Amino acid sequence: MAIVKSFKGVRPKKELVKKIVSPPYDVLSSEEAREMVKGNPYSFLHIIKPEVDLPVGTDLYDEKVYQKAHDNFYEFIKKGYLFQEKKKAFYIYKQIMGEHVQIGFVAVSSVDDYEKGIIKKHELTREDKEIDRTKHILSLDAQAGPVFLVYKSDKTLDNILSDVSMNEPEYHFSSEDGVEHIFWVVTDDSIIDNIEKEFVKIPYLYVADGHHRSAAATRVRKYKMEANPNHTGDEEYNFFLTVIFPHNQMNIMAYNRVIKDLNGLEEGDFLNRVGEKFDYEITDKKEPSSKNNIMMYLNKKWYKLVPKSGIFDKNDPVESLDVSIIQNNIIDPILGIKNVRKDKRIDFVGGIRGTDYLQSLVDNGEFAVAFSMFPTSMEDLMKVADANKIMPPKSTWFEPKLRSGIVVHLLK
């Protein structure tokens, strides 16, 4: 059973929402964020990328950065850019990107559920990033960026989403990337009660994106619980900000790979090694048409790679992923990259950039070879999580991204 609750959100004034909301902190470099905030004192990047208001070159983990996040957040509230809801609410968040539509619940979810495995994860986290998010949350005494969760589509919950979305929204705007964002505030007690009761019937939730924010929520709860002699378990710090979508609405794109060199191999030798594990042929296509078909770009040619029988376990939810197949049979044994988290010879390119971008990276000499893969499915992600296993790094790229600043969860 999943514990999902309403909360008194802190959100933008209606007339400022488009200026305030921003991309999430982890999809922009500091340089990109500095450029984006030019001429916009309302941008939420002043809170989630506060280094934009500090000298260039400031260490991103310096205490000054977290203090600046705190100062900017409370200045936004003081100036009235942001305000807190008078009563607890659920929120409904709809995004439209081209022909793709997704709509879900904005709520707070239980840290206990995360620790017990009711909220399931599929990625490892890095301690330095956990600590960074923990410090950011503690500096604000608030969670500024939501965790992206998924539930297996449920008719009753889906009907609630449909019914609420028939009403006039609180916000409706398009972001600079052309994505439409539509947002409803649900304060009706009967609907709130119904949502909470229906989520209790949902056995598991799945982290789609935001593993470090989820892990940071557990650190924050531990810190605050130990500092509170009157801890009851009902305090706001026992919950973390989430947006929860039905699984069948998710749009997962490929997370492609580019490698700087062929590990000292000549092109012919490299292809011979690849041919030991894959059947391959030159093709004019750039994107794979199905799972277990991988496209490779090398020396101005695209190749279609098909794994040979027996090189992976089809019944293993992790080993049968294309990202695992390519890692275990090309990137590690042939190209010599064992730790993709640390090796500087590999980079990852979100599918939103397209295969022409991959091709350009190789053609301009920056990289030697690129791999274009079929997107990991939501069903594959849930199989991995259900098996209590971990996906390789950079296995999924979700689009559209959730905007930060549309609503914030205070921990006090």
Secondary structure per residue as TSV (DSSP state, phi and psi in degrees):
chain	resnum	aa	ss	phi	psi
A	1	M	-	360.0	136.4
A	2	A	-	-102.2	129.5
A	3	I	-	-94.3	113.7
A	4	V	E	-128.7	129.4
A	5	K	E	-129.7	158.6
A	6	S	-	-79.4	167.6
A	7	F	B	-159.7	162.6
A	8	K	-	-86.8	89.2
A	9	G	-	-68.8	151.2
A	10	V	E	-103.3	123.6
A	11	R	E	-144.7	168.3
A	12	P	E	-74.5	152.2
A	13	K	-	-60.0	143.6
A	14	K	G	-54.9	-43.0
A	15	E	G	-73.1	-11.7
A	16	L	G	-107.9	-5.6
A	17	V	H	-56.8	-42.3
A	18	K	H	-65.5	-33.4
A	19	K	H	-77.1	-28.7
A	20	I	H	-82.3	-53.7
A	21	V	-	-60.9	150.5
A	22	S	B	-143.6	167.8
A	23	P	-	-63.1	160.0
A	24	P	-	-63.7	158.2
A	25	Y	G	-61.3	-29.3
A	26	D	G	-96.2	9.5
A	27	V	G	-110.0	1.2
A	28	L	S	-124.4	141.0
A	29	S	-	-77.3	166.9
A	30	S	H	-60.7	-37.9
A	31	E	H	-65.0	-43.4
A	32	E	H	-64.1	-39.0
A	33	A	H	-66.5	-40.9
A	34	R	H	-59.8	-40.7
A	35	E	H	-67.2	-38.9
A	36	M	H	-69.3	-31.1
A	37	V	H	-85.8	-6.0
A	38	K	T	-57.8	125.2
A	39	G	T	76.7	7.0
A	40	N	-	-131.8	89.1
A	41	P	T	-70.6	-10.3
A	42	Y	T	-88.8	-12.8
A	43	S	-	-57.6	135.4
A	44	F	T	-67.7	-12.5
A	45	L	H	-62.1	-24.0
A	46	H	H	-63.1	-19.9
A	47	I	H	-101.9	-40.9
A	48	I	H	-95.8	-14.3
A	49	K	S	-131.6	59.1
A	50	P	G	-65.4	-10.5
A	51	E	G	-62.5	-16.4
A	52	V	G	-62.8	-19.9
A	53	D	G	-103.8	11.6
A	54	L	S	-121.4	164.5
A	55	P	-	-57.1	142.9
A	56	V	T	-56.8	135.4
A	57	G	T	96.2	-5.0
A	58	T	-	-59.0	133.0
A	59	D	-	-58.9	125.7
A	60	L	T	-64.5	-17.7
A	61	Y	T	-104.9	9.7
A	62	D	S	-67.5	144.2
A	63	E	H	-59.5	-25.2
A	64	K	H	-62.5	-31.4
A	65	V	H	-67.2	-45.7
A	66	Y	H	-68.1	-36.5
A	67	Q	H	-65.0	-38.7
A	68	K	H	-66.3	-37.5
A	69	A	H	-59.5	-45.6
A	70	H	H	-59.6	-50.3
A	71	D	H	-61.1	-43.8
A	72	N	H	-66.6	-40.4
A	73	F	H	-61.1	-49.5
A	74	Y	H	-75.2	-22.9
A	75	E	H	-69.4	-38.5
A	76	F	H	-61.3	-40.1
A	77	I	H	-69.9	-44.6
A	78	K	H	-59.3	-39.7
A	79	K	T	-81.1	-6.8
A	80	G	T	85.9	8.7
A	81	Y	S	-65.1	-38.1
A	82	L	E	-118.8	149.3
A	83	F	E	-143.4	157.7
A	84	Q	E	-96.5	140.1
A	85	E	-	-58.2	143.9
A	86	K	S	-77.1	-28.0
A	87	K	S	-137.0	163.6
A	88	K	-	-63.9	144.6
A	89	A	B	-146.1	155.0
A	90	F	E	-96.4	161.1
A	91	Y	E	-129.9	147.4
A	92	I	E	-114.8	130.6
A	93	Y	E	-125.3	120.1
A	94	K	E	-116.9	137.0
A	95	Q	E	-126.5	140.2
A	96	I	E	-127.5	117.7
A	97	M	E	-123.8	100.8
A	98	G	T	63.3	-122.6
A	99	E	T	-89.7	-8.1
A	100	H	E	-86.1	133.9
A	101	V	E	-129.8	134.0
A	102	Q	E	-139.1	141.0
A	103	I	E	-140.6	133.2
A	104	G	E	-149.4	-179.2
A	105	F	E	-94.3	134.5
A	106	V	E	-99.1	122.9
A	107	A	E	-153.6	178.6
A	108	V	E	-108.1	136.8
A	109	S	E	-111.4	163.0
A	110	S	E	-84.3	129.6
A	111	V	H	-61.9	-37.6
A	112	D	H	-57.9	-42.4
A	113	D	H	-61.1	-38.7
A	114	Y	H	-65.6	-44.2
A	115	E	H	-70.4	-29.5
A	116	K	H	-84.8	-9.4
A	117	G	T	87.6	8.8
A	118	I	S	-71.6	-34.6
A	119	I	E	-96.2	112.1
A	120	K	E	-95.9	142.5
A	121	K	-	-113.3	163.7
A	122	H	-	-135.8	6.1
A	123	E	S	-130.3	151.7
A	124	L	-	-79.3	155.9
A	125	T	-	-115.2	159.1
A	126	R	-	-101.6	134.5
A	127	E	H	-59.9	-39.2
A	128	D	H	-63.4	-36.7
A	129	K	H	-74.5	-34.2
A	130	E	H	-61.1	-46.1
A	131	I	H	-63.6	-40.8
A	132	D	H	-59.3	-48.8
A	133	R	H	-66.5	-35.3
A	134	T	H	-62.1	-46.9
A	135	K	H	-63.3	-38.4
A	136	H	H	-64.6	-44.6
A	137	I	H	-63.4	-45.3
A	138	L	H	-66.0	-34.7
A	139	S	H	-66.2	-36.2
A	140	L	H	-86.1	-22.7
A	141	D	T	56.1	40.8
A	142	A	E	-163.2	155.2
A	143	Q	E	-101.7	115.6
A	144	A	-	-94.8	-20.5
A	145	G	S	-122.3	132.5
A	146	P	-	-79.8	154.7
A	147	V	E	-90.6	136.6
A	148	F	E	-90.9	108.2
A	149	L	E	-111.5	160.7
A	150	V	E	-134.5	140.8
A	151	Y	E	-120.4	150.7
A	152	K	-	-65.6	122.7
A	153	S	-	-42.9	129.8
A	154	D	-	-126.3	128.4
A	155	K	H	-59.1	-43.1
A	156	T	H	-65.8	-46.7
A	157	L	H	-64.7	-40.5
A	158	D	H	-62.9	-36.2
A	159	N	H	-67.4	-36.4
A	160	I	H	-61.6	-45.4
A	161	L	H	-58.0	-44.4
A	162	S	H	-64.1	-43.7
A	163	D	H	-64.5	-46.8
A	164	V	H	-63.3	-38.0
A	165	S	T	-71.0	-5.5
A	166	M	T	-79.1	-13.9
A	167	N	S	-86.3	168.4
A	168	E	-	-67.6	127.4
A	169	P	-	-76.3	159.2
A	170	E	S	-75.8	-42.6
A	171	Y	E	-126.7	146.8
A	172	H	E	-155.4	110.2
A	173	F	E	-152.8	165.9
A	174	S	E	-113.5	135.9
A	175	S	-	-85.0	174.6
A	176	E	T	-63.6	-18.9
A	177	D	T	-90.2	5.6
A	178	G	S	88.3	-0.4
A	179	V	-	-79.4	134.6
A	180	E	E	-85.3	138.4
A	181	H	E	-124.6	123.6
A	182	I	E	-127.4	135.5
A	183	F	E	-141.3	126.4
A	184	W	E	-115.9	146.8
A	185	V	E	-106.2	125.2
A	186	V	E	-111.9	106.5
A	187	T	-	-114.4	-2.3
A	188	D	-	-66.4	121.0
A	189	D	H	-59.8	-36.5
A	190	S	H	-68.2	-38.3
A	191	I	H	-70.4	-40.7
A	192	I	H	-58.6	-47.0
A	193	D	H	-62.0	-40.3
A	194	N	H	-65.1	-42.6
A	195	I	H	-61.8	-47.4
A	196	E	H	-61.7	-42.0
A	197	K	H	-67.2	-37.3
A	198	E	H	-70.9	-35.7
A	199	F	H	-68.1	-28.2
A	200	V	H	-59.0	-27.4
A	201	K	T	-81.4	-10.5
A	202	I	-	-85.0	119.1
A	203	P	-	-69.1	-37.9
A	204	Y	-	-142.4	149.4
A	205	L	E	-116.4	155.6
A	206	Y	E	-125.2	133.3
A	207	V	E	-75.7	116.4
A	208	A	E	-87.9	-45.4
A	209	D	E	-151.0	142.7
A	210	G	-	109.1	32.6
A	211	H	H	-62.2	-36.7
A	212	H	H	-71.4	-35.9
A	213	R	H	-66.9	-37.1
A	214	S	H	-64.5	-48.4
A	215	A	H	-63.4	-37.3
A	216	A	H	-64.1	-34.0
A	217	A	H	-61.6	-34.4
A	218	T	H	-71.0	-37.3
A	219	R	H	-65.9	-43.2
A	220	V	H	-62.6	-44.7
A	221	R	H	-60.5	-44.6
A	222	K	H	-60.0	-45.0
A	223	Y	H	-62.2	-47.3
A	224	K	H	-72.1	-35.2
A	225	M	H	-64.3	-43.2
A	226	E	H	-67.5	-26.3
A	227	A	H	-88.1	-4.2
A	228	N	-	-116.9	101.4
A	229	P	T	-66.3	-16.0
A	230	N	T	-106.7	26.3
A	231	H	-	-55.9	133.6
A	232	T	-	-116.8	-22.1
A	233	G	S	99.6	-9.1
A	234	D	-	-99.4	-5.7
A	235	E	S	-63.0	155.7
A	236	E	G	-60.9	-27.8
A	237	Y	G	-71.0	-6.3
A	238	N	G	-83.1	2.2
A	239	F	E	-134.7	156.2
A	240	F	E	-135.2	153.4
A	241	L	E	-69.9	127.1
A	242	T	E	-139.3	154.6
A	243	V	E	-120.1	125.5
A	244	I	E	-119.1	116.1
A	245	F	E	-111.1	152.7
A	246	P	E	-66.0	142.2
A	247	H	G	-63.8	-29.5
A	248	N	G	-81.5	4.6
A	249	Q	G	-104.9	-0.7
A	250	M	-	-75.4	142.6
A	251	N	-	-115.7	98.4
A	252	I	E	-99.5	130.0
A	253	M	E	-107.6	164.2
A	254	A	-	-65.5	152.5
A	255	Y	E	-117.3	98.1
A	256	N	E	-85.7	165.5
A	257	R	E	-121.3	142.7
A	258	V	E	-130.9	139.8
A	259	I	E	-121.9	136.8
A	260	K	S	-71.1	-30.3
A	261	D	-	-151.3	173.5
A	262	L	-	-98.1	23.7
A	263	N	T	60.0	37.8
A	264	G	T	83.7	0.7
A	265	L	-	-88.6	146.3
A	266	E	-	-73.9	157.7
A	267	E	H	-55.3	-45.1
A	268	G	H	-62.9	-43.1
A	269	D	H	-64.0	-40.6
A	270	F	H	-60.9	-46.6
A	271	L	H	-64.0	-36.9
A	272	N	H	-61.7	-41.7
A	273	R	H	-65.4	-42.8
A	274	V	H	-60.6	-39.7
A	275	G	H	-66.4	-14.4
A	276	E	T	-70.4	-26.9
A	277	K	T	-115.1	-16.8
A	278	F	E	-133.3	142.6
A	279	D	E	-81.6	132.1
A	280	Y	E	-137.3	155.7
A	281	E	E	-152.6	150.5
A	282	I	E	-71.8	139.4
A	283	T	E	-141.3	160.7
A	284	D	S	-95.3	1.8
A	285	K	-	-90.6	150.8
A	286	K	-	-114.3	-18.3
A	287	E	S	-120.4	136.3
A	288	P	-	-67.3	147.8
A	289	S	S	-92.7	-12.0
A	290	S	S	-161.3	170.0
A	291	K	T	-61.5	148.3
A	292	N	T	67.8	22.0
A	293	N	-	-124.3	126.1
A	294	I	E	-123.8	135.0
A	295	M	E	-101.4	136.6
A	296	M	E	-126.8	133.9
A	297	Y	E	-111.6	122.7
A	298	L	E	-147.4	124.9
A	299	N	T	49.9	52.7
A	300	K	T	65.9	20.4
A	301	K	E	-130.7	141.4
A	302	W	E	-97.0	136.5
A	303	Y	E	-120.7	142.4
A	304	K	E	-98.6	123.3
A	305	L	E	-108.1	129.8
A	306	V	E	-122.0	119.5
A	307	P	E	-59.2	136.5
A	308	K	-	-73.9	152.8
A	309	S	T	-57.8	133.9
A	310	G	T	92.4	-2.7
A	311	I	S	-83.7	-7.8
A	312	F	S	-150.6	159.5
A	313	D	-	-86.8	110.2
A	314	K	T	-65.0	-20.7
A	315	N	T	-91.5	-5.8
A	316	D	-	-92.1	121.1
A	317	P	T	-64.8	-22.7
A	318	V	T	-92.6	-48.9
A	319	E	T	-63.2	-25.7
A	320	S	T	-85.7	-3.1
A	321	L	S	-71.0	141.8
A	322	D	H	-59.6	-35.9
A	323	V	H	-64.6	-31.4
A	324	S	H	-75.5	-41.1
A	325	I	H	-59.7	-45.1
A	326	I	H	-71.9	-35.4
A	327	Q	I	-66.3	-46.3
A	328	N	I	-77.3	-17.5
A	329	N	I	-120.2	-12.9
A	330	I	I	-130.3	-57.9
A	331	I	I	-64.5	-40.7
A	332	D	T	-81.3	-62.7
A	333	P	T	-71.8	-29.2
A	334	I	T	-99.3	-46.3
A	335	L	T	-92.0	-7.4
A	336	G	-	74.2	23.3
A	337	I	-	-105.6	103.8
A	338	K	-	-92.7	-42.0
A	339	N	-	-107.8	94.7
A	340	V	T	-71.4	-14.7
A	341	R	T	-73.6	-27.4
A	342	K	T	-117.0	-26.0
A	343	D	-	-69.0	125.4
A	344	K	T	-79.9	-4.4
A	345	R	T	-82.2	-10.4
A	346	I	E	-117.2	145.5
A	347	D	E	-137.2	163.7
A	348	F	E	-123.7	137.5
A	349	V	E	-126.7	117.5
A	350	G	E	-62.3	142.0
A	351	G	G	-59.2	-19.9
A	352	I	G	-61.5	-23.1
A	353	R	G	-79.2	-19.6
A	354	G	-	85.0	163.3
A	355	T	H	-77.1	-24.2
A	356	D	H	-62.1	-34.8
A	357	Y	H	-66.7	-42.4
A	358	L	H	-56.7	-47.6
A	359	Q	H	-59.7	-40.9
A	360	S	H	-64.9	-35.4
A	361	L	H	-63.5	-34.3
A	362	V	H	-80.5	-43.1
A	363	D	H	-62.7	-31.7
A	364	N	T	-85.5	2.9
A	365	G	T	85.8	-0.8
A	366	E	S	-69.9	-33.7
A	367	F	-	-131.4	157.7
A	368	A	S	-94.9	-32.9
A	369	V	E	-149.5	146.0
A	370	A	E	-129.0	149.3
A	371	F	E	-125.3	125.6
A	372	S	E	-108.7	126.2
A	373	M	E	-121.0	158.9
A	374	F	-	-73.7	138.2
A	375	P	-	-60.0	140.7
A	376	T	-	-62.9	136.6
A	377	S	-	-86.4	159.4
A	378	M	H	-62.8	-35.5
A	379	E	H	-64.2	-40.2
A	380	D	H	-63.8	-42.1
A	381	L	H	-59.2	-45.6
A	382	M	H	-68.5	-34.4
A	383	K	H	-62.3	-42.2
A	384	V	H	-63.3	-47.1
A	385	A	H	-64.2	-41.4
A	386	D	H	-64.5	-29.3
A	387	A	T	-85.7	4.9
A	388	N	T	56.9	37.2
A	389	K	-	-110.7	174.0
A	390	I	-	-121.6	133.5
A	391	M	-	-74.9	155.3
A	392	P	-	-60.2	156.7
A	393	P	S	-57.9	148.4
A	394	K	S	56.4	53.2
A	395	S	-	-94.7	-24.1
A	396	T	-	-135.9	145.9
A	397	W	E	-132.4	110.3
A	398	F	E	-91.4	137.3
A	399	E	S	-138.1	144.2
A	400	P	S	-76.0	158.9
A	401	K	-	-78.1	146.7
A	402	L	-	-72.0	139.4
A	403	R	-	-82.2	141.1
A	404	S	B	-91.9	145.8
A	405	G	S	96.7	-7.3
A	406	I	S	-70.5	-28.5
A	407	V	-	-162.4	144.7
A	408	V	B	-123.8	146.7
A	409	H	E	-107.7	113.1
A	410	L	E	-75.8	142.1
A	411	L	-	-97.3	7.9
A	412	K	-	-128.3	360.0
